Amino acid sequence: PLRPGDCRPVDMHTRSGRWGAGLMRCYRFQRGKPYIKSRFCRGVPDAKIRIYDVGRKKANVDEFPFCVHLVSMEKENISSEVLEAARIACNKYMVKFAGKDNFHMGVRVHPWDVLRINKMLSCAGADRLQTGMRGAFGKPTGTCARVQIGQVILSVRTKENLGPLVQEALRRAK
């Protein structure tokens, strides 16, 4: 059976001891208010995730009565790249082992929050060219979803007999 601890998102650089998380290790925690795309914040790159629902979307509740959720156990930011990778991993496993018409999966969070970076130079003579922390607001680099404790990230609806497959697919997606 699926326990609450099974769905905890895994931080990539602590799981295997190598640095695979990229920039998201700097942006994992929520600090301050949400900073969203608006007329004041322009030039934001598009989110990597485009498709939020996959599988048989129009299936009735009676056809897919079994539903499993991937739930966040931390208050954190999840980037649009991570959401897209989780969607692809779960979808690929479910299509391979259950068939494309035997489930409906939905991503339940949307990356509205804009991530910024204050780029620093690392070449010779960089101290003459850059201003350090003066005017360090940063330029938009990507988007992320602000997730609360207990918030559902992914949901998969399917038939009762495919429950273990869904659990394994969500385990791979986390």
Disulfide bonds with the S-S distance in Angstrom:
none
